[in-house]
Amino acid sequence: MLKILKFNNEDENKIFFSGCLHIFHKREFIWEARGYKSVQEHADEVLNKINETVGEDDKLFLLGDTFLNPPSVESCLQWLEKIKCRNVYVLFGNHNAGIGPLVKEAWGIKGNDGVESYPVCISDNVCVYGHYAEIQVNKKDMTLSHFPLYIWNKSHHGSYNLHSHCHGSFGPSLPNDSSARRLDVGWDVFNKPVSFAEIRGIMNAKGVAILDHHDSTTT
């Protein structure tokens, strides 16, 4: 079982989240809807925006669907290696082109014989944490997933669920919805990686959803 990743005494403006980048995705409803003229321009400009926003020593979490329809696995690795941030944490999504083969290759090099083990590093700056991760930033607990969750660990105590997948189409996860401390951090919502400082500000205006027998008095 993966341990909770704890980042305490951190500058909250230097920890970033995004997802559903869909780099190399050939369908116009992705790159054209985002205002780009081609698949390649989309790939280049998303990379540029990441590098403009996230510093080398910052931390960047990508919550699934990083690539789709890549010309090759090598093109995915080359794109990832152009991210200046040296601390990139990736989750699987429902589209794992590029990331999946790179993970299998890394397992082969380590001699895992097909046994899944996480985290697995696929380049000098990128490690994959599987489908789900729990982290803590300055003692605030968060569950990271590709898909939105209804109940998650410590949600009844005000912990956060950060996800992507929905491309801004799921109202209860949008920044202006106050029903639960859940947030779609995908590219189509923020058009950039969003900092934890900004996320905390959004979540402070959201309520704590009590949906089962757990409440503030239970663990």
ABEGO torsion letter per residue (X at the ends): XBBBBBBBGBBAAABBBBEGAGBGBABAAAAAAAGBABAAAAAAAAAAAAAAABBAABBBBBBEGABBGBABAAAAAAAAAABABABBBBBBBABABGAAAAAAAAAAAAGAGGBBBOBBBABAABBBAEABBBBBBGGBBBBBBABBBABBBGAAAGBBBBBBGAGGABAAABAABAABBBBBABAAAAGBBBBAAAAAAAAAABBBBBABABBAABX
